[in-house]
Amino acid sequence: MKFRYQLSVALNALLLVALLWQGGARRHSAARPSPPGAKPALALRQPPRPLAPVRLGEGWRQWIDPLRAAQVPPGVLAGLLQADFDQRWQPRQAELQARYMRGEIDADGLASAGIERQIELDRDLQAALGPAAYRMWDMGRVLEGLNADQAQLSEQERGQVYDLERGLQDALRENQVDKLHGTIDNATSEARQKGAQDQVNQKLQDLLGSRRAGLLEGMDDTLGTVKRAMAGQPLTESQLEGLAAGQRQWDQTRSALVSEKVNTQDPALQSSIQAGAEAWRGKFEGIAGAGTFDDYLMRQDSRYLDLRRNAGRWGIAPGSVDGIFETIQDNADILQAYRQDAARRNVDTATIKSVEMGFSLNADDALRSELGDKAFGDLQANGIVRSW
């Protein structure tokens, strides 16, 4: 209620500003001196029209015209429009949530309603702002997630990139709706999504060239991740960029293989994933030097970062952090290798779980003996080692 009151006050304040601005413009015009010899104009007194109070929940059409006449920036109008829309959508959202709690709709029903909400909001924004103002506002919003400045886009290129990205968003939304409605299955949805993305990527490369199109990946932090993980290593900028490019390529390849494995349930694809991982290790160490890959992986692991950050608090010598984490990782690799071997030998699930627990408990006992109960307990409590 407090938010609704504050927003209503803000809207009325903006309307008042619009009215005062228009009145000031008229007074300024009336006070302008007439040219010599001109006949004095008759002063026409026009009483100000009363301004109706703004009531939320009745839609933007009751207050949009005075704000547009006062040249309120589109970004400010868009914020008010979204707040007004949220207020009107809230009863529908509450009813949807109640129906979900009663079991009348499922999670897909809620997701479908969320997409419907976004479509209606976009329709309101376009109608309220007007086509030109909406396009300029939405272009800034869409391009905000891209490295448009770094790619040095011209005004014409900004418009072309926006059209491609907005078209992709609309295509992905339509794809999601078809999937939620059961029109297509998961495999078809993923294929359509990949096809739409690949088509836009190719058009961006045709428009901007490979280098500038690559810069539009926006929030891609691969190079930054590589630089942070390899801090202190004597690597040139060219070597770091080579590692980042290799990581991006492996990420894409691995994602495609994992997706295919999930969809086809083909166990042979696991060998392809492992072979690809080993090939990436070899390429990485060919650039950064032998023995650097494991350290690179370790420095991206949140558990390692937590361990290094809190070592002093947990009573662990900073110089022991790498060795402790390598031990934890070695134990995890042994378990992973056992699971894969047991799956090939068709070992039953109960036996696999029993062997895993026995090995893990013995490994944990060894680590507890090395660190002491308190430090080991801290590792367990913070998820660095598993609690059985």
N, C-alpha and C positions, 0 to 999 in steps of 0.2 A: 504494500500500500504506500509506503514511504517513497519507493521508486516511482510509482505511478504519479504520485503528487508532484515529485520533483520534475518529472518529465513534462507533465502538464504545465507547470510553471515555466519551464524552459521554452516550450512551444509558444505560450502566450507572450513571453518576453520577446521572442523573435518576431512575432506578429506586431507587437508594439513598436519595436525598432523599425520594422518595415513601414508602418504608418507614419512614424515620426520622420523617417528619411524622406518619404514622399512629401510630407507637409513642409519639411525644410527646403526641399527642392523647389516647391511652389513659391515659398516666401522669398527664396533667393532670386527666382525669376522675376517676381513682382517688384523687388527692390532695385532691379537693374535700371540705371538711368536711361531715359529715352533719348534718341538722337535729336539734335537741334532742329526746331521747326516742326517736329512731330506733334500731332494732337494727343493730349493726354487720354490714355485708355480708361474706360470705365472700370472701376474696381468691382469685381464680382465676388461677393462673399458666398462661399460654399461651405455649409456646415459639414464637419467631418462625419463620415458615416460610422455608425456604431460598429464596433468589432465584437463579434460573437465569441464567447469563451470557448476554448478548445477542450473537447472531451475525448479522452482516449477511448479506443475501441470502436469508434464510428468511422474510421478510415481516414486516409490522408487527403481526400478530396476537399475536406472542409477547411484545410489550412494551407495547402500547398501554393495556391496562386499568389497570396501576398508575399510569401517568402521568395518565390521565384522573381516577383516584381522587384523585390529589394536586392536582387542579385546575391542571395545567400549562396555560397559555394556548393557545388554538387556533392562534395564529400560530406559536408555538414548535413545537407538534405538527406543523403543516403543513410547516414547514421540515425536521423530522426525517423525516416521511413522504416528502417529495420526494427527500431524499438517499437514503433506503432504496430507493425506487423506481428512482432512477437507477442504483444499484448492481446491482439485479436486471435492469435493462434493458440494461446495458452489453454482455453477451454477444450479445444480439440485434442491437444496433447494430453491433458488430464484424462479425457474420456478414453483415448487410445491406451494409456497406461493402465486404466482401470479394466479395460477389456482384456489386456494382456494378463493382468493379475488374476482375472476370472477364467483364464484359459480359452477365451473366445478367439484370440488371434495369437500367432506365434512371433518369433523374432523377425522372420521375414516380413510379416505384416507391419511391424514397427519400422523396419528399414525402408519398406516401400513408402510408408507415410512420410518418413524423413525426406525422401527424394521428392515426393509430391509437394512438401513444404517449400523446398528450395526452388522448385519450378514456379510456384505461386509467388514467392518473394521476388524472383527475377522479373516476373510479369508485372508486378506492382512497381518495381523500380524503373523499368523501361517506360511504363505509362506515366509515372509521376515526373521523372527527370526529362523525358523526351528522348528520342533516338540519339541525337548528337551528344547531349550531355551524358547520357547513360554509357555510350560507347567510350567517351573519354575517361569517365570514372572507372568503368570496368576494365579498360585497358591498363590503367595504372595498377589496379588490383591484381590482374593476371600476370603482368610483367614484373610485379614486385618479387615474385618467387623465382625469377630468372636473372641471370647476370647480364641484363640488357645494357647496363653502362659499360661493363667490361668488354662486351662484344661490340661496343661502339655502334649501336644501331642508329641509322638515320630515322627521321620522322616517317618516311615512307616504309622503311623496313619494320619500324615498330608496329605500324598498322597491319602489315602482312604477317608478322610473327603472331600478333594478337589474334588475327583471324584463324590461323592454323591452330593455335593453342586453345582458343575458345571452341573451335569445331571439334577438337579432340575431347575436351571436357564434355561436350554435349553427346558425342558418340559413346564415351565411356559410361555416361549416365544412362543413356538408352540401353546399352548392353546390360547394365546392372538391373534395370527394370525388367528386361526380358528374362534374365536369370531368376529374379525373385518371383516372377509370375509363372515360372515353369515353362516358358516358351522354348528355352534352350537349356542344355545341360552344362555342367562345369567345364568340360573339355571344350565345347563350342564357345563358351564365354571367354575362356582364356585365349583361345585362338583368335577370336574377334578382337580382344583387347590388344594382343600382341600385333595383330595386323594393322590396327588403327595407329598404334604407337610407331611401328616401323614406317608406315606411310608418311606420317608427319615428320619423323626424323629425316627421311629421304628428301622431303620437300624443303626442310630447313637447310640441309646440306646443299641442295641445288640453289637455294636463295642466297645463302651466306658463305658457302664454302665449308669444308670440313672443320677447319680450325675455329672459326667464329661460331659455327653451329655447336661445336663441342663446348664452347664457353657458356652456352645457354642451358647447360645442365643444371645451372642455378646453385642449389644447395648441396651439390655433390662435394663431400668433404674428403674424398679419397686422397688427394695430394696432401691435405692438412694432416690426415691420419698417418700417412707414411712419414711425413716430416716429424711429427711428434714421437712416433714409435722409433724412428732412427736418429733421434737427437743424440749428438755426441759422436756419431759415426762420420768418418771423413769422406762424405759423399758430395759430389757436385750437384748443382741444380738439375743438370741434364740427367744424371743417374736417378735422382729422386723422381723426376717426371717419368722416366722409363719404368720405375717400380710402380708408380701410380697407374700408368696406362696398362701395365700387366695385371694389376689387381682388378681394374675395371673389367678387363677382358675375361679374367677367370671368374669373376662374380657373375657375369652374364652367362658364361658357359655352364657353370655349376648350377645356376638357377634353372636353366633350360633342362639339364640332365635330371635334376631332382624333380622338376615338374613332370617330366616324361615318366620317371620311375613311379611317381605317385599315381599317375593316370593309367599306366599300363601294368603296374605291379610286376614288372620284369626284373628279377633279381640280378640279371647279368649287367644291368646298368650301374650297379654298385661298383663293379670293377672299373667301369669307365670313369666314374667319379673319383675313385682312388688314383687311377692312372693320371687323370687331369690334375689332381692335387700334387702328385709327385712331380709332374712336368712343371707346374707353377713353382714349386720349391726349387727345382733346378734352375729355372729362369731367374728367379729372385736372387739366388746365391751366385749366379753367373754375373749379376750386376753389382750386388752389395758385398760379396765375399762369402767364403765358406763359413758355415756355422751361424749365419746371421738370421736365418729364417725363423728358427724356434724363438729367438729373442724378440723378433718382430711380432710374432703371434702373441707371445706372453705379454708384451707391453700394450696390447689392445684389449686384454682380458680385464673386465671390471673387478674380478676377484683379486687379480694381481695388484691392480691400482689401489684397491682398498687395503690390501696387506701392506703395501709400501707406505701408504698414507698413515696407517694406524700402528705401524710396527712398534714405535716407542710406547704408545699407550698400552699395548698388549704385552709389553715386556720382551719383545723380540729384537735382537740386534739387527740394525739396518743391513749389515753385511750378510746376514743369513737369509734375507728375503728371497733372493733369486733361487738359492738352493732349496728352500722349503717349497716354493711354488713349483719348481721343476719336479720335486718328489711327488707332489700332488698330481701334476700332469702326467707323470710316468705311470702312476697307479691307474689313472683314468684311461690311458692308452692301453694298458694291459687288459683292463676290463673290456674295452671296446674290441680288442683283438679276440678275446675269448668269446664274446657274444657272436661275432661273425663266424668264428670257427664252429661254435656250437650250433649255429643256424645251418651251416653246411652239413653237419653231421646229424641233423634232425634231433638234437637233444631236447627232451621235454622241458616245458617252461618251469616247472617246480624245481628241477635239478639246476637249471641255469640260475634261478634266483638264489638257491641255497649256496652254490659255489660263489656267486657274486658277494653275498653277505659275508661268507666266511673269509674271503680274501680281503674285503674292505675292513672288516673288524680287526684282522691281523695288521693291516697297513696302518689303521688308525692307532692301534696300540703302540706301534713302533714310533709314530710321529708324536704321540702323547709322552712317551718316555723321553724323547729328545727335547720337547718344548716345556714339559710340565703341565699339570692339570689346568691351571688357570689360562695359560696362553692357548692351549688346545681348545678349551671351552670357548674362548673368544672367537677362535676360527670357526667353530661349529655354530655359535650363536649368530655370526655374520655371514653364514652361507658359503664360506671358503672351503670347508670340508663338509661332507654330507652328514646329517644326523640320522642315524638308523633307528 
